[in-house]
Amino acid sequence: MRALITGASSGIGRDMAYYLASLGYDLYLVARRKEKLEEIKNKVHTKVNIIILDLTKENNVFKLYQKLQNENIDVLINNAGFGLFGKFYKTDLKRELEMIDLNIKTYHILTKLFLVDFVKRNSGYILNVCSSAGFLIGPNLSTYYATKNYITKLTLAIDEELKSMKSKVHISALCPGPVATEFNKVAHGTFKIKEMPSNEVAKYGIDKMFQNKLVIVPGWSVKLGLFLNRFIPLKLSMYLTSKIQKRI
């Protein structure tokens, strides 16, 4: 059994690597920080292949697939991504375009290329690490929320296509609220609601993926918040969202 995880050097990706290794999976771990990936390799007892790539570069994404297309990957976890707090007119355009490249294009390309292979052999799991932001509009974190909306809705559409084909390939969207990772440090911001531990999110996400759950939302408070959001006016939803996140 073999799993590919992008953004595996820290946070949810790292903890998913540990959990999948405990289940007996050999790992293909992708990130830019070699030393962080080596830490994982030294702590697990399954085979770990380290791949150092900057996935904001489109050509690197294709190189990754070409490197692994014959490795019979069973599980693809698209996890690499980042956010950027701040008013849209103030945030750095270059950084936002890198975010779009990583949070959208990388997910899109890898999902499509591996899905073709999975459909041909009629097996495989894809877990797109999205966010509860994928169901919301996010003032002060606008581009990030937009990228997560794209991937969440894309995942839902692909699932419907797979079901109509009666395929044994499964795709899931992991949609947590704030998680205790390096996200805030990289994005230069903070949330006013409690963050979940990344290891809990990782285990919950993988367990539900293997149960063929489509939308995976860890934590009852986040589940309740997304449910109640369906019944409030859009402007109120945006206002409330804007109040729980800020740039620091």
N, C-alpha and C positions, 0 to 999 in steps of 0.2 A: 504494500500500500504506500502511495506516494502523494505528498501534498506540497503545493507551491504557495508560498505566502509572500506577498509584497509588503514593504514597510514593516519588516520583521525585526528591526533592531531595538524596538522599545514598545512600551504600552500594550495595546490589544494584540498587535501582531506578534510580539515577543511571547506573550502569555498563551496565545494560540499555538505557537510553536512548541512550548513546553507541554501543553495539554495533548496535542496530537502525537507528540513523541511518546507520551505515557500510554497512548492507545496503540502504539506500535508502528506509527507512520514514519517512513523515511522522509526527510525534509529537504526542500529546495527553498532557501531563504534569500530574499532580495532586499537590499538596502544600500545606502552609501557608506555606512560606518562599519568597516571590517571588524574592528575590535569588539563591537557589540555583538555581531553575529558569531564571532569566535567564542564569546562567553557562553552563548547558547549551546554551541557545538560541544563545548567542554563539559556541559552539565547534563547532557542527555545520552541515552544509550542506543539510539537508533542512528542511522547514517544521515549526516547533514552535509549538504552541498551549499557552499556559500557563493553568492553571485553579487558582485559589487557593481551597481549600476545606478545612474541618475535617470529615473523614469520620467522626469519632466521633459526629456529629450525623446521625441517620437521615434527616431531611428533606434534608440536603445530598447524601446518597447518591442519593436519587431525583432531585434537581435535576441531578446530574451525568449520570445516564442520559438524562433528558429533553433535556438540552443536546446530547447526542451521538448520540441514537438514529437520526438521519438522516444521520450522517456516514460510514456504511459502514465501521465499524471492522473490521479484519481480525484483529487480535490484541488480546486483553484480558489484561493482566498485573496481577493482584491482589497487591500487594506491601506496601501500608501496614500497619504493625503495630508493636507494642512489647511488652516484657516487664517484669516486676517481681520482683526477687529478694527473698527473705525468708521467714520462717515464715508460714504462712497466717494464724495468729491475730494476727500483728503487721502484716501488710501493709494498706495503705490501701484501704478498701472502694470509695470513690469512684473511685480510680484503677483498681482492678480492673474495675469496671463499664464504665469507658471502654475498657479493654482488650478486654473481651468485645464491646462495640459495634463496635470497630474490627477486631479480629482475626477475629470470627465474623460479625456482622451485615452489615458492609460487604461482605465476601467473598460471603456468601450472596446478598445482594440483587443485586449486580452480576453475579455468575455466572448467576443465574436470568434476569435481564432480558436480558442480552446473549445468553445461550444460546438463548432463544426466537427472537431475530432470526437467530442463526447457523443454527439448525435449519431455519428457514423457507427460507433461501437455500442451505442445505446446504454451508456452508463457514465456516471460521473456526477460530482457535486460542484456547484459554484456558489460561493458566499461573497456577496458584495457588502463590504462594511460601509453602510450608509450612515444614517443618523436620524434621530427624531426630527431634525431640521428638514429632512426630506418631505415632511408633511406640513411645513410651516413656511412663513415669510419672515426673514430675519433682519430687521433694521439694526445697524451697527455691526453686522456680520453678513452683509447682503450677498456678496459673491459666493461665499462659502455655502450659504443656504441654497442659493440657486444651483450650485454644482450638485448638492446632495438631492435636490428635487429631481434633477436630470437622471441621476443614477438610480434613485428609488423607483421612479416611474418606468424607466427602461427595464429594470429587473422585473417589475410586475407584468409588463407587457410580454417579456420573454417567457415568463412562467405560463401565461395563458396560451401562448403558442405551443409550448411543450406539452401542456395538458391536452390541447386539441389534437396533437399528433400521437397521444398516448405513449409518449416517450418515458423512458426510465431515467432520463437525466433530470436532475433537480437543481433549481436555482433559488436562492434565498437572499433577503435584504435584512441585514442586522442594523437595527435603528435605535441605538441607545441615546439617552440624554447625556449630560456632561459626564465624562469619565476621567478618573485621576491618571492622566498621562502627561506627556510633554506638550500637549496641544496648546494650553494657555501660554506657556513660555514662548513657543514659536509664534503664536498668533498675537502676542502682546495684549492679552485681555484676560477677563475673568468672568465667571458666572456667579450669580447670587443664590444658586440652589446647590444642594449637596451633590458631590460627584461620587459615582460608583467606583469601586475598585476594579482595575482593568482585568485582573485575573478572574473575577466573578463574571464580568461581561464576556470574556473570552470563552470560558467553559459553557456558559449558558448558550451563547451563540452557536458553538459547535454542536452541542447536544441537540438543540432544536433543528439545526441544519440536517443532522442525520435522521431526525424524525420527519423530515420533508416539510417543515414549517416554512411558509413563504415570508411573512413579515414577522421578524423576531424583535420584540421590544423588551429588554431587560428592565426590571424594576416596576413595582406596582404604581408608584407615583407618576412615572413617565407614561405608563399605560393609561392611567386615569386622566392625565393632562391631555394626551392626544385624543382620547374619547370625548372629553368635555369640549375640546376645541371645535368639534364638529357643529356645536350648537350655539356658538357665540358669533357675533358679527365680525366680519373680516378686519375692520378697522380696530376693534377692541383686541382681537387676537394679535395684530401687529404691535399695538401699543404695549400689551403685556409682555410680549417677547422682547421688545426693545428695553424693557425695564430690568430684565434678568441678566443682561450682558453688557459689558462696557470695556473700553480700551484702557490700558494702564501704562 
